Amino acid sequence: MKIAMVSVHASPLTPDSGQSLHVASLSAALVRLGHEVTVYTRRDAEGLLSEITTPDGYQVVHVPAGPARQVKPDARMGDFAQFLLDDWGVRRPDLVHAHYWTSGLVSLLAAQRHGIPVVQSYHGLGARSRGEEMVRRISTERLVGREAELVVATCEDEVHELVGMGIARAKIEIVPRGVDPELFGSRGAAAQKTAPQRIVSVGKLLPHNGFADLVAALPRLLDTELVIAGRGTRAEERRLQGWARKLGVADRMMLAGHVARKDMPALLRSADVVACVPWVESYGVVPLEAMACGVPVVASAVGGLTDIVIDHVTGVLVPPRDLKRLIRALRVMLSDSTLRGTCGVAGEDRIRARHTWSEVAKRVERLYQRVEQPVAARS
């Protein structure tokens, strides 16, 4: 099958996290299944070749839509759509998989003219945006979802959001995110601890990601250090450091900053518990990576986290912003090595059964086969 992946603003050539990593990993896994994959992404820097064949076997086409620098994700979409329209007139794919709402819009504008079916993945929805941007984005997301042949969601929570937007449930299918089992596994080096027990939490340093709640739990967790990894503003870093000093735990709270992907497995393996406690909907890949490393997870019972963490099997779910329940869950997990071991084994088994990129690609492949038949061309 000839598959066109469209990822307007997230290049698979920089797959450190998020959408870029997802597109790169899925494309590579589909190539291993025997498909021909071409990823279309905007040329965002000078000196990029117009087309590149990656070591994983998929092609990347740098679309000349606007200046060769970083711009807003929704900039120059008309130029991008025109490029796809012209390119697919010469080398027509069997199917298009669009990633993010901007990619969905440009893909539909071009694909419908050629009778090519479009599969849509959102990677986040505009309901979490604000102001005029929210109104425009949500209306476009609704249009894209209704016009696409199939919409791929990552969890039940996203399905509910999509249905609430007016997208038919019958055209939505769930495919979970993937993990690289060659990189993330229980065997391998672990980073050095500076306390008998360690909690690790990873994500952007934003208030709603719950890092301040973990700092607040530290005074009740003796002989335990907290390592927070992720980029953030200096203001948020100062806020967390000030909170830790006020609670008398500054010597047990470390802000590790950005951790390179190659170093993330060692950091996760060093943890007795990985905590992921945002207040709002979330489907982060970090809990999956922790489970792949055989580390139990304590997580907020919000969004896709309820799909990832099986309560009292691969970890513990707690209500968001409930400090007492969070402290209790962390205490139980940290004090019971048998529980940690059984949750770790169960988590690793679940990843290998459901979340390797090989398994994810096979599920996506079956969905592609359902919609591969050409749709009627629209003028």
MIDRENTI-604668 format. One record per residue (C-alpha): residue in one letter; x, y, z. Coordinates in pm, 1 decimal, always signed. Last residue first. Example, Ala and Ser with C-alpha at 12.3 -4.5 7.8 and 13.67 -1.06 7.14 Angstrom:
BEGIN
+------+----------+----------+----------+
| roti |        x |        y |        z |
+------+----------+----------+----------+
|    s |  +1367.0 |   -106.0 |   +714.0 |
|    a |  +1230.0 |   -450.0 |   +780.0 |
+------+----------+----------+----------+
***
This chain:
BEGIN
+------+----------+----------+----------+
| roti |        x |        y |        z |
+------+----------+----------+----------+
|    s |  -1441.1 |  +1882.4 |   -782.3 |
|    r |  -1500.5 |  +1574.9 |   -573.4 |
|    a |  -1359.0 |  +1233.6 |   -654.1 |
|    a |  -1569.7 |   +942.8 |   -530.4 |
|    v |  -1383.4 |   +748.2 |   -264.1 |
|    p |  -1114.9 |   +498.0 |   -355.4 |
|    q |  -1110.8 |   +165.7 |   -166.0 |
|    e |   -843.8 |   +177.2 |   +103.7 |
|    v |  -1089.4 |   +246.3 |   +386.6 |
|    r |  -1105.0 |    -93.5 |   +558.0 |
|    q |   -746.9 |   -184.2 |   +465.9 |
|    y |   -626.4 |   +130.4 |   +639.4 |
|    l |   -797.4 |    +20.8 |   +960.3 |
|    r |   -623.3 |   -317.0 |   +946.6 |
|    e |   -288.7 |   -140.2 |   +891.0 |
|    v |   -348.5 |    +79.1 |  +1195.8 |
|    r |   -390.8 |   -230.3 |  +1411.8 |
|    k |    -75.5 |   -385.8 |  +1266.0 |
|    a |   +113.1 |    -59.5 |  +1318.3 |
|    v |    +18.1 |    -50.3 |  +1687.1 |
|    e |   +138.4 |   -407.9 |  +1736.2 |
|    s |   +478.1 |   -337.1 |  +1574.9 |
|    w |   +502.7 |     -4.3 |  +1755.6 |
|    t |   +482.5 |   -192.3 |  +2084.1 |
|    h |   +175.3 |    -99.0 |  +2286.9 |
|    r |    -60.6 |   -392.7 |  +2322.6 |
|    a |   +104.6 |   -721.3 |  +2430.8 |
|    r |   +456.0 |   -590.8 |  +2498.7 |
|    i |   +318.4 |   -293.0 |  +2690.5 |
|    r |    +82.0 |   -508.3 |  +2894.9 |
|    d |   +360.6 |   -747.9 |  +2992.4 |
|    e |   +580.2 |   -458.4 |  +3108.9 |
|    g |   +298.0 |   -320.7 |  +3320.1 |
|    a |   +219.1 |   -656.8 |  +3477.3 |
|    v |   +586.1 |   -709.3 |  +3568.3 |
|    g |   +612.6 |   -362.7 |  +3722.7 |
|    c |   +285.3 |   -397.2 |  +3910.0 |
|    t |   +406.6 |   -727.8 |  +4057.0 |
|    g |   +741.3 |   -580.6 |  +4158.0 |
|    r |   +600.1 |   -262.0 |  +4307.2 |
|    l |   +347.8 |   -464.4 |  +4506.1 |
|    t |   +624.7 |   -689.8 |  +4636.7 |
|    s |   +841.9 |   -388.8 |  +4725.3 |
|    d |   +567.4 |   -244.8 |  +4944.6 |
|    s |   +663.2 |    +80.3 |  +5120.4 |
|    l |   +700.4 |   +295.7 |  +4809.8 |
|    m |   +371.0 |   +180.4 |  +4659.0 |
|    v |   +170.5 |   +224.1 |  +4977.4 |
|    r |   +326.3 |   +561.3 |  +5052.0 |
|    l |   +268.1 |   +687.8 |  +4695.8 |
|    a |    -97.7 |   +584.6 |  +4705.7 |
|    r |   -152.7 |   +741.2 |  +5050.1 |
|    i |    +17.7 |  +1065.6 |  +4950.4 |
|    l |   -197.4 |  +1089.3 |  +4636.5 |
|    r |   -515.3 |  +1009.9 |  +4828.5 |
|    k |   -439.4 |  +1287.2 |  +5079.0 |
|    l |   -340.2 |  +1533.3 |  +4805.7 |
|    d |   -658.5 |  +1496.6 |  +4602.3 |
|    r |   -578.8 |  +1724.8 |  +4309.7 |
|    p |   -685.0 |  +1462.7 |  +4052.9 |
|    p |   -851.1 |  +1147.9 |  +4192.2 |
|    v |   -602.2 |   +861.9 |  +4227.1 |
|    l |   -511.0 |   +571.0 |  +3998.5 |
|    v |   -260.9 |   +310.0 |  +4115.9 |
|    g |    -14.3 |   +100.6 |  +3919.4 |
|    t |     +3.8 |   -183.7 |  +3668.6 |
|    v |   -253.8 |   -402.0 |  +3845.9 |
|    h |   -391.1 |   -195.1 |  +4134.7 |
|    d |   -570.8 |    +32.9 |  +3886.5 |
|    i |   -489.6 |    -52.4 |  +3525.1 |
|    v |   -292.6 |   +247.8 |  +3402.4 |
|    i |   -315.4 |   +327.0 |  +3031.0 |
|    d |   -689.1 |   +361.7 |  +2969.2 |
|    t |   -748.0 |   +564.5 |  +3286.9 |
|    l |   -451.8 |   +779.2 |  +3188.6 |
|    g |   -637.1 |   +864.4 |  +2869.3 |
|    g |   -836.0 |  +1135.9 |  +3037.6 |
|    v |   -820.5 |  +1168.4 |  +3413.7 |
|    a |   -772.3 |   +924.1 |  +3701.6 |
|    s |   -446.3 |  +1084.9 |  +3809.6 |
|    a |   -148.5 |   +853.6 |  +3800.6 |
|    v |    +78.1 |   +641.8 |  +4020.4 |
|    v |   +285.5 |   +422.6 |  +3789.7 |
|    p |   +482.1 |   +104.1 |  +3856.1 |
|    v |   +824.8 |    +62.5 |  +3688.5 |
|    g |   +896.9 |   -235.8 |  +3460.7 |
|    c |  +1074.0 |    -27.3 |  +3195.9 |
|    a |   +782.0 |    -76.5 |  +2955.2 |
|    m |   +555.7 |    +48.3 |  +3234.6 |
|    a |   +762.6 |   +366.4 |  +3256.7 |
|    e |   +747.7 |   +414.6 |  +2879.4 |
|    l |   +369.3 |   +374.9 |  +2884.4 |
|    p |   +338.3 |   +621.8 |  +3172.7 |
|    v |   +559.8 |   +865.7 |  +2975.7 |
|    v |   +350.5 |   +854.0 |  +2655.3 |
|    g |   +107.6 |  +1115.0 |  +2778.3 |
|    y |   -265.1 |  +1087.5 |  +2729.0 |
|    s |   -399.5 |  +1368.8 |  +2942.0 |
|    e |   -723.5 |  +1530.3 |  +3042.8 |
|    v |   -689.8 |  +1775.9 |  +3330.4 |
|    w |   -539.9 |  +1785.3 |  +3678.8 |
|    p |   -212.7 |  +1620.4 |  +3586.6 |
|    v |    -69.4 |  +1349.3 |  +3815.0 |
|    c |   +186.0 |  +1132.5 |  +3638.2 |
|    a |   +408.7 |   +971.7 |  +3900.7 |
|    v |   +676.9 |   +713.2 |  +3820.6 |
|    v |   +750.9 |   +496.1 |  +4122.5 |
|    d |  +1067.7 |   +327.9 |  +4248.4 |
|    a |  +1249.7 |   +534.3 |  +3990.1 |
|    s |  +1600.1 |   +467.1 |  +3855.7 |
|    r |  +1452.2 |   +271.6 |  +3563.7 |
|    l |  +1275.5 |   +590.0 |  +3448.2 |
|    l |  +1600.0 |   +789.7 |  +3443.3 |
|    a |  +1785.6 |   +513.1 |  +3258.0 |
|    p |  +1505.7 |   +487.8 |  +3000.5 |
|    m |  +1504.7 |   +869.1 |  +2946.2 |
|    d |  +1871.5 |   +901.8 |  +2847.9 |
|    k |  +1828.1 |   +822.2 |  +2476.8 |
|    r |  +1526.9 |  +1053.3 |  +2467.8 |
|    a |  +1725.9 |  +1348.4 |  +2592.4 |
|    v |  +1619.0 |  +1481.0 |  +2932.6 |
|    h |  +1502.4 |  +1843.8 |  +2941.3 |
|    g |  +1534.6 |  +2000.9 |  +3283.2 |
|    a |  +1637.5 |  +1784.8 |  +3578.7 |
|    l |  +1451.2 |  +1984.9 |  +3842.4 |
|    m |  +1543.8 |  +1816.4 |  +4168.5 |
|    m |  +1339.5 |  +1796.4 |  +4490.3 |
|    r |  +1495.4 |  +1633.9 |  +4798.8 |
|    d |  +1715.3 |  +1925.1 |  +4917.0 |
|    a |  +1427.6 |  +2167.3 |  +4858.9 |
|    v |  +1209.2 |  +1966.8 |  +5096.2 |
|    g |  +1142.9 |  +2221.6 |  +5372.2 |
|    l |   +786.9 |  +2298.8 |  +5265.3 |
|    k |   +869.4 |  +2663.6 |  +5192.0 |
|    r |  +1186.5 |  +2559.4 |  +5008.8 |
|    a |   +990.2 |  +2316.2 |  +4789.1 |
|    w |   +732.3 |  +2583.5 |  +4706.7 |
|    g |  +1008.7 |  +2828.5 |  +4614.5 |
|    q |  +1170.0 |  +2570.4 |  +4385.6 |
|    l |   +836.0 |  +2498.9 |  +4220.3 |
|    r |   +761.6 |  +2868.9 |  +4164.9 |
|    r |  +1116.9 |  +2939.2 |  +4047.4 |
|    e |  +1088.8 |  +2664.9 |  +3782.9 |
|    e |   +750.5 |  +2802.4 |  +3676.5 |
|    a |   +892.4 |  +3153.1 |  +3633.6 |
|    r |  +1200.9 |  +3022.2 |  +3452.8 |
|    t |   +968.1 |  +2874.5 |  +3196.2 |
|    g |   +951.2 |  +2501.0 |  +3143.1 |
|    r |  +1121.9 |  +2200.9 |  +2992.8 |
|    g |  +1092.0 |  +1858.2 |  +3146.3 |
|    a |  +1217.9 |  +1622.2 |  +3413.3 |
|    i |  +1101.6 |  +1633.9 |  +3775.9 |
|    v |  +1301.3 |  +1420.7 |  +4019.2 |
|    l |  +1150.0 |  +1370.1 |  +4363.1 |
|    e |  +1350.7 |  +1223.0 |  +4649.9 |
|    t |  +1231.4 |   +988.1 |  +4921.7 |
|    d |  +1381.0 |   +907.4 |  +5262.5 |
|    l |  +1055.3 |  +1019.0 |  +5426.6 |
|    l |   +735.9 |  +1067.4 |  +5231.3 |
|    r |   +503.6 |  +1299.5 |  +5425.4 |
|    p |   +713.8 |  +1612.0 |  +5354.2 |
|    l |   +727.0 |  +1502.6 |  +4986.8 |
|    a |   +352.7 |  +1520.2 |  +4915.5 |
|    a |   +350.4 |  +1896.2 |  +4855.6 |
|    v |   +626.9 |  +1854.5 |  +4595.9 |
|    l |   +407.8 |  +1598.7 |  +4418.8 |
|    d |   +115.4 |  +1843.4 |  +4425.0 |
|    a |   +341.8 |  +2116.1 |  +4280.0 |
|    f |   +419.5 |  +1884.1 |  +3988.2 |
|    g |    +50.3 |  +1859.6 |  +3898.9 |
|    n |    +58.3 |  +1896.5 |  +3522.5 |
|    h |   -191.8 |  +2182.8 |  +3548.1 |
|    p |    +78.4 |  +2423.8 |  +3667.6 |
|    l |   +296.5 |  +2374.4 |  +3357.8 |
|    l |   +652.6 |  +2245.5 |  +3360.2 |
|    k |   +623.6 |  +2026.1 |  +3053.1 |
|    g |   +640.3 |  +1659.6 |  +3140.3 |
|    v |   +814.5 |  +1391.0 |  +3343.3 |
|    s |   +773.8 |  +1271.0 |  +3702.2 |
|    v |  +1018.4 |  +1048.6 |  +3888.0 |
|    i |   +977.4 |   +933.7 |  +4248.4 |
|    r |  +1289.8 |   +798.7 |  +4417.7 |
|    q |  +1367.2 |   +593.0 |  +4726.1 |
|    p |  +1685.9 |   +546.4 |  +4932.5 |
|    a |  +1808.6 |   +895.2 |  +4838.6 |
|    t |  +2074.3 |  +1024.9 |  +4596.7 |
|    k |  +1979.9 |   +788.6 |  +4314.8 |
|    q |  +2206.3 |   +708.4 |  +4020.3 |
|    a |  +2052.1 |   +660.4 |  +3677.1 |
|    a |  +1963.1 |   +306.0 |  +3576.9 |
|    a |  +2140.4 |    +90.8 |  +3320.8 |
|    g |  +1957.5 |   -176.6 |  +3126.5 |
|    r |  +1691.6 |   -444.0 |  +3152.0 |
|    s |  +1338.8 |   -334.2 |  +3235.9 |
|    g |  +1270.5 |   -213.6 |  +2883.3 |
|    f |  +1244.4 |   +107.8 |  +2684.2 |
|    l |  +1483.5 |   +140.0 |  +2390.0 |
|    e |  +1424.6 |   -187.7 |  +2206.4 |
|    p |  +1063.9 |   -193.5 |  +2325.2 |
|    d |   +988.8 |   +131.8 |  +2135.7 |
|    v |   +652.1 |   +241.1 |  +2273.0 |
|    g |   +323.3 |   +296.6 |  +2094.0 |
|    r |     +8.0 |   +497.9 |  +2131.8 |
|    p |   -329.8 |   +331.0 |  +2151.9 |
|    v |   -555.3 |   +275.2 |  +1849.0 |
|    i |   -920.9 |   +358.2 |  +1904.0 |
|    e |  -1160.7 |   +378.9 |  +1609.6 |
|    i |  -1403.0 |   +657.9 |  +1519.2 |
|    k |  -1626.2 |   +634.9 |  +1210.9 |
|    a |  -1923.6 |   +476.4 |  +1387.0 |
|    r |  -1910.1 |   +734.1 |  +1667.0 |
|    a |  -2019.1 |  +1005.5 |  +1423.8 |
|    i |  -1835.9 |  +1335.7 |  +1474.0 |
|    g |  -2052.4 |  +1603.7 |  +1634.6 |
|    m |  -1801.4 |  +1770.2 |  +1864.0 |
|    g |  -1937.5 |  +1568.7 |  +2157.9 |
|    v |  -1859.6 |  +1254.0 |  +1960.5 |
|    l |  -1499.3 |  +1374.1 |  +1931.4 |
|    e |  -1473.5 |  +1452.2 |  +2301.6 |
|    h |  -1618.1 |  +1114.0 |  +2401.4 |
|    v |  -1375.5 |   +936.8 |  +2166.0 |
|    e |  -1086.0 |  +1132.9 |  +2318.0 |
|    d |  -1179.2 |  +1000.0 |  +2662.0 |
|    e |  -1198.4 |   +646.1 |  +2526.4 |
|    c |   -834.7 |   +654.7 |  +2416.1 |
|    t |   -594.7 |   +721.6 |  +2127.8 |
|    a |   -846.5 |   +823.4 |  +1862.4 |
|    v |   -821.8 |   +742.2 |  +1490.5 |
|    v |  -1083.0 |   +910.5 |  +1269.6 |
|    l |  -1199.8 |   +737.2 |   +951.8 |
|    e |  -1320.2 |   +840.3 |   +605.5 |
|    a |  -1247.9 |  +1204.6 |   +679.2 |
|    e |  -1518.7 |  +1459.5 |   +594.9 |
|    r |  -1692.0 |  +1465.2 |   +934.8 |
|    g |  -1367.6 |  +1470.6 |  +1129.9 |
|    v |  -1218.9 |  +1747.7 |   +915.8 |
|    l |  -1530.8 |  +1964.2 |   +949.6 |
|    r |  -1539.7 |  +1918.1 |  +1328.3 |
|    e |  -1169.8 |  +1999.0 |  +1353.5 |
|    t |  -1227.4 |  +2312.2 |  +1143.5 |
|    s |  -1509.8 |  +2430.4 |  +1371.9 |
|    i |  -1295.4 |  +2354.8 |  +1676.3 |
|    r |  -1001.1 |  +2551.7 |  +1534.8 |
|    r |  -1199.7 |  +2861.3 |  +1448.6 |
|    v |  -1379.8 |  +2880.3 |  +1783.2 |
|    m |  -1067.5 |  +2799.3 |  +1985.0 |
|    e |   -852.1 |  +3054.6 |  +1802.2 |
|    e |  -1116.2 |  +3318.5 |  +1871.6 |
|    g |  -1068.9 |  +3273.8 |  +2245.9 |
|    r |   -896.5 |  +2980.8 |  +2413.7 |
|    s |   -755.5 |  +2638.7 |  +2334.6 |
|    r |   -832.0 |  +2317.2 |  +2525.5 |
|    a |  -1141.9 |  +2247.7 |  +2316.2 |
|    g |   -901.8 |  +2267.0 |  +2022.0 |
|    l |   -815.0 |  +1899.5 |  +2034.3 |
|    g |   -486.0 |  +1713.4 |  +2078.4 |
|    h |   -292.4 |  +1473.6 |  +1857.3 |
|    y |   -579.7 |  +1480.4 |  +1603.2 |
|    s |   -545.5 |  +1163.1 |  +1395.3 |
|    q |   -737.2 |  +1157.6 |  +1064.0 |
|    v |   -765.3 |   +893.3 |   +789.5 |
|    v |   -819.8 |  +1032.6 |   +439.5 |
|    p |   -946.5 |   +838.6 |   +135.5 |
|    i |   -812.4 |   +945.6 |   -208.1 |
|    g |  -1060.8 |  +1049.4 |   -477.4 |
|    h |   -814.7 |  +1286.4 |   -645.5 |
|    r |   -995.7 |  +1612.9 |   -573.4 |
|    q |  -1087.3 |  +1481.2 |   -228.2 |
|    a |   -721.4 |  +1425.4 |   -150.2 |
|    a |   -603.5 |  +1784.3 |   -197.6 |
|    l |   -845.1 |  +1982.7 |    +18.1 |
|    l |   -880.2 |  +1683.5 |   +250.4 |
|    s |   -506.2 |  +1668.7 |   +316.1 |
|    v |   -479.5 |  +2043.6 |   +376.8 |
|    l |   -754.3 |  +2028.3 |   +640.1 |
|    g |   -633.6 |  +1710.8 |   +809.3 |
|    s |   -277.6 |  +1838.3 |   +833.5 |
|    t |   -402.2 |  +2151.5 |  +1010.0 |
|    w |   -609.6 |  +1936.1 |  +1246.9 |
|    y |   -319.3 |  +1723.7 |  +1365.7 |
|    h |   -178.0 |  +1415.3 |  +1184.5 |
|    a |   -324.3 |  +1321.7 |   +847.1 |
|    h |   -313.5 |   +964.4 |   +712.4 |
|    v |   -362.7 |   +958.7 |   +335.2 |
|    l |   -444.5 |   +644.8 |   +135.0 |
|    d |   -361.8 |   +477.1 |   -194.3 |
|    p |   -108.3 |   +745.3 |   -277.7 |
|    r |   -107.9 |   +919.5 |   -618.4 |
|    r |   +228.7 |  +1004.7 |   -763.4 |
|    v |   +170.9 |  +1267.6 |  -1033.5 |
|    g |   -166.0 |  +1416.4 |   -934.9 |
|    w |    -63.2 |  +1353.3 |   -575.7 |
|    d |   +216.2 |  +1607.4 |   -615.3 |
|    d |     -4.0 |  +1882.8 |   -759.4 |
|    l |   -277.5 |  +1854.1 |   -495.3 |
|    l |    -18.2 |  +1809.4 |   -219.9 |
|    f |   +162.7 |  +2127.8 |   -326.3 |
|    q |   -168.4 |  +2317.1 |   -343.9 |
|    a |   -256.8 |  +2204.2 |     +9.4 |
|    f |    +75.0 |  +2330.5 |   +146.1 |
|    d |    +38.9 |  +2667.5 |    -23.6 |
|    g |   -311.5 |  +2704.9 |   +119.2 |
|    m |   -190.5 |  +2604.2 |   +463.4 |
|    r |    +53.0 |  +2894.1 |   +475.6 |
|    a |    +32.2 |  +2932.3 |   +855.7 |
|    d |   -176.1 |  +2697.1 |  +1073.8 |
|    p |   +117.6 |  +2551.3 |  +1269.2 |
|    k |   +259.4 |  +2901.3 |  +1337.3 |
|    v |   +598.5 |  +2954.9 |  +1174.7 |
|    q |   +945.8 |  +2801.2 |  +1214.5 |
|    r |  +1177.3 |  +2879.9 |   +924.6 |
|    a |  +1210.3 |  +2816.8 |   +552.6 |
|    p |   +955.2 |  +3082.7 |   +454.7 |
|    g |   +617.7 |  +2978.5 |   +309.9 |
|    a |   +502.4 |  +2638.4 |   +195.9 |
|    p |   +793.8 |  +2458.7 |    +31.6 |
|    v |   +697.4 |  +2102.1 |   +134.2 |
|    h |   +986.0 |  +1893.9 |   +263.7 |
|    v |   +913.3 |  +1538.0 |   +147.9 |
|    v |  +1025.1 |  +1261.9 |   +385.4 |
|    q |  +1057.5 |   +906.6 |   +254.9 |
|    y |  +1023.4 |   +589.4 |   +460.8 |
|    g |  +1291.6 |   +319.5 |   +480.9 |
|    d |  +1398.5 |   +331.7 |   +844.6 |
|    p |  +1735.4 |   +482.7 |   +744.8 |
|    t |  +1538.1 |   +778.3 |   +605.0 |
|    t |  +1490.1 |   +857.0 |   +236.8 |
|    i |  +1501.4 |  +1234.0 |   +194.6 |
|    e |  +1319.2 |  +1468.6 |    -42.5 |
|    s |  +1345.8 |  +1846.4 |    -94.5 |
|    l |  +1680.6 |  +1847.7 |    +83.1 |
|    l |  +1693.0 |  +2086.1 |   +376.7 |
|    g |  +1944.9 |  +2371.2 |   +351.6 |
|    e |  +1731.6 |  +2639.5 |   +510.7 |
|    a |  +1486.1 |  +2545.4 |   +781.7 |
|    d |  +1110.4 |  +2488.1 |   +822.6 |
|    r |  +1025.8 |  +2293.8 |   +505.0 |
|    r |   +673.9 |  +2177.9 |   +594.0 |
|    t |   +608.2 |  +1805.7 |   +635.3 |
|    y |   +492.2 |  +1534.7 |   +394.7 |
|    v |   +576.4 |  +1178.7 |   +501.9 |
|    t |   +597.2 |   +909.5 |   +234.0 |
|    v |   +535.3 |   +544.9 |   +323.5 |
|    e |   +556.7 |   +236.9 |    +99.7 |
|    h |   +418.1 |    -60.5 |   +290.8 |
|    g |   +586.8 |   -394.1 |   +363.4 |
|    l |   +511.1 |   -444.0 |   +732.4 |
|    r |   +855.3 |   -304.0 |   +816.3 |
|    v |   +754.6 |    +10.1 |   +627.0 |
|    l |   +449.2 |    +35.8 |   +853.9 |
|    a |   +673.5 |    +21.5 |  +1161.6 |
|    a |   +896.7 |   +300.8 |  +1028.7 |
|    s |   +597.1 |   +523.3 |   +953.5 |
|    l |   +445.9 |   +459.5 |  +1297.1 |
|    s |   +772.5 |   +548.1 |  +1472.2 |
|    a |   +837.1 |   +866.0 |  +1272.8 |
|    v |   +477.1 |   +989.7 |  +1296.6 |
|    h |   +459.5 |   +923.2 |  +1671.4 |
|    l |   +800.2 |  +1079.0 |  +1741.0 |
|    s |   +707.9 |  +1397.3 |  +1556.5 |
|    q |   +365.7 |  +1407.3 |  +1725.2 |
|    g |   +504.4 |  +1404.5 |  +2076.5 |
|    s |   +869.6 |  +1343.2 |  +2155.5 |
|    d |  +1228.0 |  +1355.3 |  +2032.9 |
|    p |  +1151.6 |  +1261.9 |  +1672.6 |
|    t |  +1332.7 |  +1540.8 |  +1482.9 |
|    l |  +1332.9 |  +1387.7 |  +1133.1 |
|    p |   +964.9 |  +1298.4 |  +1177.0 |
|    s |   +885.6 |  +1667.2 |  +1120.7 |
|    a |   +599.0 |  +1820.2 |  +1316.2 |
|    h |   +439.7 |  +2122.5 |  +1145.3 |
|    v |   +248.2 |  +1984.3 |   +850.4 |
|    s |   +238.5 |  +1614.8 |   +935.3 |
|    v |    +86.2 |  +1439.6 |   +635.2 |
|    m |   +154.2 |  +1066.7 |   +604.8 |
|    a |    +98.1 |   +942.1 |   +249.7 |
|    i |    +62.3 |   +563.9 |   +229.4 |
|    k |   +125.2 |   +352.3 |    -82.6 |
|    m |     +0.0 |     +0.0 |     +0.0 |
+------+----------+----------+----------+
***
